Structures are given as C-alpha cells and as structure tokens.
Amino acid sequence: MAKTADPSETPDSVPSNIIAFQGAPGAYSDMACRAAYPDMTTLSCATFEAAFAAVHEKRAGLAMIPVENSTAGRVADNHHLLPESNLHIVAEHFQKVDHQLLAPKGASLETIETVHSHEQALSQCRIFLREHGLKPVIHPDTAGAAAEVAQVGKLSQAAIASTLAAEIYDLETLKSDIHDAAHNVTRFLVMSREPIDPDPSAGPVVTTFVFRVRSVPAALYKALGGFATNGVNLTKLESYILDGRFTVAQFYADIEGHPDERLVRLALEELSFFSREVKILGVYPANAFRLGNVEPLS
C-alpha cells in the first residue's frame, strides 16, 4: 500500500519509487497515486509547479496530474503548465471520484453553513449545495480544505473531500457520494523526466501534443484535415489563449496512434505544414478504461 513521503528529505535520502501530486495528503490526486501505483510512496506538493519540480529535481520519479473531469471539465491551469513542464506523459489514469461531506465531530447538516473545497469539487456538487442552502468556499485543494476544517473545528464549517481525507484528519462523514453525476471520473496524466516509446502492436497508443495555427482563414480546418483524410481519430481538441492576446491560441490534442505509424506520421506532417510549434508531450498506452474494458479505479 502506498505511503506518504517526507518533503523535507533530501534527494539522496529519498527512495526512487516516489510519485508527486498537488495537494495535501488525502487529496484525490493522492488517492489516484495510491490506486495506480500502490507500491510507490506519495509526495504531497503545494502547487502543480512544485509537483513538476519534484520530478525535475529527482525528488520524485513521477507526477500524477489531473487534466479533466467528466462533470466539471478540464483543469484549466494544467493545459498551460504541461507544455512548459519539459516533462513527458508516460501513462494516463482514470480515477472514480466519490465526494464526501466531512465535518468535525458534533456537526450535522443542520449546523453546517459553509462548505470548503477545491473549485472543481464544489462545481461537481452544485445541486447538493443549492438544495441545502450551503455557501461554497474555494480552497486550493480538497484535502487542504478538510485539514483546515478539522483544525478550526467549527460546527458551521464542512469540507468536500475524500474518504482518505476523512481518515487522515479525523472528520465525520455527514453525507456520502454527494456529487451531482453518478459516474464522476477524473482523468490524470502521469509525467516523467524521460519519455517512453510504447509498441503499437502491443495495444492501442495515445499521442498528446500541442500546436498553434497561423493567423489566416481556415488555418485550423486545414491543419486538422490530415487527420480526417488519413483516418486518424482525434479524441480531444481544446484551445486556450496565450499571453493574454486574444489573437493567439494554442491547441491541446489527443489522437489514437503512434507517430511512427504511417497514417499518423502523414497526419502530423500535414499539421506541421499548416501550423507552428507542434510539440509532442507524450506517447503512451491507452488506459483500459478508455477502451471500455474496465471500471475506473476508486
């Protein structure tokens, strides 16, 4: 079973089997690390940048980074941070997220007035909060909110967090599974200093990359045309503004296939012709959940 690393330890004293995550111990990212890599030690980091730095500085071998949720959508910060991290995606992980309403002992639904959590968790529980007239309060992460609620000890404050957070911070579960959607799943990307090169003959492969298009009419249409004509499935495409200029957008994309496969290579070549700064962030095996073969881990 995964354990928690001491962030004060030096690189020479830390074992190599450490996986970093953003958030306090008990965060959903912590749970994802423990579910996907039960033999590794988890390292809590205050920010996503700190989790990336832990890998760069060899205080961790991997980082578990959330990128999107089936209810609340993408984790916006990370689409900006991933291309700048200079790390490589080596795996994807799908984690079932079951939100719990946690509070100090003695609290009840009648005493609670405010609910503290990460904005994604609050967004995923909007119906419950509205029906009970509870005021949401945004925190940097779910487990940190649980830790603060436990420390303050007010019966008027609760947190939305995991069962692991309830255990770590000795909080009562006032209500289980309060998320709006029954199937609430977060997709994580696993980052490493070194890339991998999976064999496409061994199973389906995902390639993730970012690119910018030239500021000319139909540039995106032309850039993506190669994926259609070569029969390459584009499973994800998102855009976001760069440098505060509304005329410059960067696109984040996932495709099925390996860059060395002929049709994928042709599609990427056409993309490069009509766009600029194409950067592959990772080539990695498709998770079995994506293929519909298994349920997400919880």
NUBAVO-576406 format. One line per 5 residues: number of its first residue (from 1); their letters; for each residue x, y, z of C-alpha. Coordinates in Angstrom, 1 decimal, always signed. Example, Ala and Ser with C-alpha at 12.3 -4.5 7.8 and 13.67 -1.06 7.14 Angstrom:
1> AS> +12.3/-4.5/+7.8  +13.7/-1.1/+7.1
// end
This chain:
1> MAKTA> +0.0/+0.0/+0.0  +1.3/+3.5/-0.9  +2.7/+5.6/+1.9  +3.4/+9.4/+2.2  +6.9/+10.8/+1.7
6> DPSET> +8.5/+13.4/+3.9  +9.0/+16.5/+1.7  +11.9/+17.7/+3.9  +14.0/+14.7/+3.0  +17.0/+15.3/+0.6
11> PDSVP> +17.2/+13.7/-2.8  +20.0/+11.4/-1.7  +17.8/+10.0/+1.2  +14.6/+9.6/-0.7  +13.9/+6.3/-2.5
16> SNIIA> +13.4/+6.4/-6.2  +9.9/+5.0/-6.1  +8.2/+8.3/-5.2  +5.2/+9.8/-7.1  +4.4/+13.5/-6.6
21> FQGAP> +1.0/+15.1/-6.6  -0.6/+18.5/-5.9  -2.5/+18.9/-2.7  -2.4/+17.9/+0.9  -2.3/+14.3/+2.0
26> GAYSD> -5.7/+12.7/+1.3  -6.3/+14.7/-1.9  -8.0/+12.8/-4.8  -4.6/+13.0/-6.6  -3.1/+11.2/-3.6
31> MACRA> -5.8/+8.5/-3.9  -5.1/+8.3/-7.7  -1.4/+7.7/-6.9  -2.2/+5.0/-4.4  -4.6/+3.3/-6.8
36> AYPDM> -2.4/+3.4/-9.9  +0.9/+2.8/-8.1  +0.3/+1.0/-4.8  +4.0/+0.2/-4.3  +5.1/+3.8/-4.6
41> TTLSC> +5.4/+6.5/-1.9  +3.3/+9.6/-2.4  +4.8/+13.1/-2.1  +2.5/+16.0/-1.3  +3.2/+19.3/-3.2
46> ATFEA> +1.6/+22.7/-2.6  +1.2/+23.5/-6.3  +1.3/+21.8/-9.7  +4.6/+23.6/-10.4  +6.0/+22.1/-7.3
51> AFAAV> +5.0/+18.6/-8.3  +6.7/+19.1/-11.7  +9.8/+20.5/-9.9  +9.9/+17.5/-7.7  +10.3/+15.3/-10.8
56> HEKRA> +12.9/+17.6/-12.4  +14.9/+17.7/-9.2  +14.8/+13.9/-8.8  +12.9/+14.1/-5.5  +10.2/+12.0/-7.3
61> GLAMI> +10.2/+9.7/-10.2  +6.7/+10.5/-11.4  +4.0/+13.1/-11.0  +0.2/+12.5/-11.1  -1.5/+15.5/-12.7
66> PVENS> -5.3/+15.8/-13.2  -6.4/+17.3/-16.5  -10.1/+16.8/-16.8  -13.3/+15.6/-15.1  -16.4/+14.0/-16.6
71> TAGRV> -18.6/+16.5/-14.7  -16.6/+19.8/-14.3  -14.5/+19.7/-17.5  -10.8/+20.5/-17.8  -8.4/+21.5/-15.1
76> ADNHH> -7.5/+24.7/-16.9  -4.2/+25.5/-15.2  -2.6/+22.3/-16.3  -3.2/+22.8/-20.1  -0.9/+25.8/-19.7
81> LLPES> +1.6/+24.1/-17.4  +2.0/+20.8/-19.2  +3.8/+22.2/-22.3  +6.1/+24.3/-20.2  +7.0/+21.5/-17.7
86> NLHIV> +9.5/+19.8/-20.0  +8.3/+16.5/-18.7  +6.8/+13.7/-20.7  +3.5/+11.9/-20.4  +4.1/+8.2/-19.9
91> AEHFQ> +0.6/+7.0/-18.8  -3.0/+8.0/-18.2  -5.1/+7.1/-15.2  -8.9/+7.3/-14.7  -10.0/+7.7/-11.1
96> KVDHQ> -13.6/+7.5/-9.8  -14.2/+10.4/-7.6  -16.8/+10.0/-4.8  -17.2/+13.3/-2.8  -18.0/+13.1/+0.9
101> LLAPK> -19.3/+15.9/+3.1  -16.9/+16.0/+6.0  -17.2/+18.0/+9.3  -15.9/+18.0/+12.9  -17.5/+15.6/+15.3
106> GASLE> -20.7/+17.0/+16.6  -21.7/+18.8/+13.4  -24.8/+17.9/+11.4  -26.5/+19.1/+8.2  -28.5/+21.5/+10.4
111> TIETV> -25.4/+23.2/+11.8  -23.4/+23.5/+8.6  -23.4/+26.9/+6.8  -20.3/+26.9/+4.6  -18.6/+24.1/+2.6
116> HSHEQ> -14.9/+24.4/+1.8  -13.2/+22.6/-1.1  -11.4/+22.9/-4.5  -13.5/+24.7/-7.1  -13.7/+21.5/-9.2
121> ALSQC> -15.2/+19.6/-6.3  -17.6/+22.4/-5.5  -18.7/+22.5/-9.1  -19.3/+18.8/-9.1  -21.6/+19.1/-6.1
126> RIFLR> -23.6/+22.2/-7.1  -27.0/+20.6/-6.9  -26.4/+19.3/-3.4  -25.1/+22.6/-2.1  -28.0/+24.5/-3.7
131> EHGLK> -30.6/+22.2/-2.3  -29.2/+22.5/+1.2  -28.6/+26.3/+1.1  -24.9/+25.9/+1.7  -22.3/+28.5/+0.8
136> PVIHP> -19.3/+27.2/-1.2  -15.8/+28.5/-0.2  -13.0/+27.8/-2.6  -9.7/+26.3/-1.5  -6.6/+25.3/-3.4
141> DTAGA> -7.3/+21.6/-2.9  -9.9/+19.3/-1.3  -7.7/+17.7/+1.4  -6.3/+21.1/+2.4  -9.8/+22.3/+2.9
146> AAEVA> -10.5/+19.2/+5.1  -7.4/+19.9/+7.1  -8.4/+23.5/+7.7  -12.0/+22.5/+8.7  -10.5/+20.0/+11.1
151> QVGKL> -8.1/+22.5/+12.6  -10.7/+25.3/+13.0  -13.3/+22.8/+14.5  -16.4/+25.0/+13.9  -19.6/+23.1/+13.6
156> SQAAI> -20.8/+25.5/+11.0  -18.0/+24.5/+8.5  -17.7/+21.4/+6.4  -15.5/+20.2/+3.6  -16.0/+18.2/+0.4
161> ASTLA> -13.1/+15.7/+0.2  -12.3/+12.0/+0.1  -12.7/+9.1/+2.5  -8.9/+9.1/+2.8  -9.0/+12.8/+3.9
166> AEIYD> -11.7/+11.9/+6.5  -9.4/+9.2/+7.9  -6.3/+11.4/+7.9  -7.9/+14.5/+9.5  -10.4/+12.6/+11.8
171> LETLK> -13.5/+14.1/+10.4  -17.1/+12.7/+10.4  -18.8/+11.9/+7.1  -22.1/+13.7/+7.2  -23.2/+12.7/+3.8
176> SDIHD> -21.6/+10.3/+1.3  -21.5/+10.5/-2.5  -22.9/+14.0/-2.8  -21.6/+14.6/-6.4  -24.2/+15.5/-9.0
181> AAHNV> -23.3/+12.8/-11.5  -23.3/+9.1/-10.6  -20.3/+8.4/-12.7  -17.8/+11.1/-11.7  -14.4/+10.3/-13.1
186> TRFLV> -11.2/+12.4/-13.3  -8.5/+11.7/-15.9  -4.9/+12.0/-14.8  -1.7/+12.1/-16.8  +1.5/+10.6/-15.3
191> MSREP> +4.6/+12.7/-16.0  +8.2/+11.6/-16.1  +11.7/+13.1/-16.9  +12.2/+10.5/-19.7  +9.7/+9.6/-22.5
196> IDPDP> +8.7/+6.1/-23.3  +8.1/+4.5/-26.7  +5.3/+2.0/-26.5  +4.9/-0.6/-29.1  +1.6/+0.0/-31.0
201> SAGPV> +1.4/-3.7/-31.9  +1.1/-4.5/-28.2  -2.0/-2.4/-27.8  -3.7/+1.0/-28.5  -1.5/+4.0/-28.1
206> VTTFV> -2.4/+7.7/-27.4  -0.3/+10.6/-28.6  -0.7/+14.0/-26.9  +0.6/+17.2/-28.4  +0.1/+21.0/-28.6
211> FRVRS> +0.3/+23.3/-31.6  -0.5/+26.8/-32.8  -2.0/+27.7/-36.1  -1.1/+30.6/-38.3  -3.5/+33.6/-38.1
216> VPAAL> -5.1/+33.0/-41.5  -8.6/+32.0/-42.6  -9.4/+28.3/-42.3  -6.0/+27.6/-40.8  -7.4/+25.1/-38.2
221> YKALG> -9.6/+23.4/-40.7  -6.5/+22.9/-43.0  -4.3/+21.8/-40.1  -6.7/+19.1/-38.9  -7.6/+17.9/-42.4
226> GFATN> -4.8/+15.4/-42.4  -6.3/+13.5/-39.5  -9.6/+13.1/-41.4  -8.0/+12.1/-44.7  -5.7/+9.6/-43.1
231> GVNLT> -8.3/+8.1/-40.8  -6.6/+9.1/-37.5  -9.1/+9.5/-34.7  -8.8/+12.8/-32.8  -10.2/+12.1/-29.4
236> KLESY> -9.6/+15.5/-27.8  -9.1/+19.1/-29.0  -9.1/+22.2/-26.8  -7.9/+25.7/-27.3  -6.8/+28.4/-24.8
241> ILDGR> -5.4/+31.9/-25.1  -1.7/+32.5/-24.8  +0.0/+35.6/-23.3  -3.3/+37.4/-22.8  -3.6/+38.1/-26.6
246> FTVAQ> -6.9/+37.0/-28.0  -5.4/+36.6/-31.4  -3.0/+33.8/-30.4  -4.5/+30.4/-29.3  -2.7/+27.2/-28.5
251> FYADI> -4.5/+23.9/-29.1  -4.1/+20.7/-27.0  -4.9/+17.4/-28.7  -5.1/+13.7/-28.1  -5.1/+11.2/-31.0
256> EGHPD> -5.2/+7.5/-31.3  -2.0/+6.0/-32.7  +1.8/+6.2/-32.6  +3.8/+9.0/-34.5  +5.8/+6.2/-36.2
261> ERLVR> +2.7/+4.7/-37.8  +2.4/+5.7/-41.4  -1.0/+7.3/-41.3  -0.3/+9.1/-38.1  +3.0/+10.4/-39.5
266> LALEE> +1.3/+11.7/-42.6  -1.3/+13.5/-40.5  +1.3/+15.1/-38.3  +3.3/+16.2/-41.3  +0.2/+18.0/-42.7
271> LSFFS> -0.4/+19.5/-39.3  +3.1/+20.9/-39.2  +2.7/+22.4/-42.7  -0.3/+24.5/-41.7  +0.6/+25.2/-38.1
276> REVKI> +3.6/+26.1/-36.0  +5.3/+24.9/-32.8  +4.0/+21.4/-32.8  +5.2/+19.8/-29.6  +4.6/+16.2/-28.7
281> LGVYP> +4.0/+15.9/-24.9  +3.9/+12.1/-24.8  +3.2/+8.8/-26.5  +1.8/+6.3/-24.1  -0.5/+3.2/-23.8
286> ANAFR> -4.2/+3.9/-23.8  -5.8/+3.1/-20.4  -8.1/+0.1/-20.3  -10.9/+2.4/-19.0  -10.7/+4.4/-22.2
291> LGNVE> -11.2/+1.2/-24.2  -14.3/+0.3/-22.1  -12.6/-2.8/-20.7  -12.6/-1.9/-17.0  -14.3/+0.4/-14.5
296> PLS> -12.3/+3.4/-13.2  -10.3/+2.7/-10.0  -11.7/+4.1/-6.8
// end
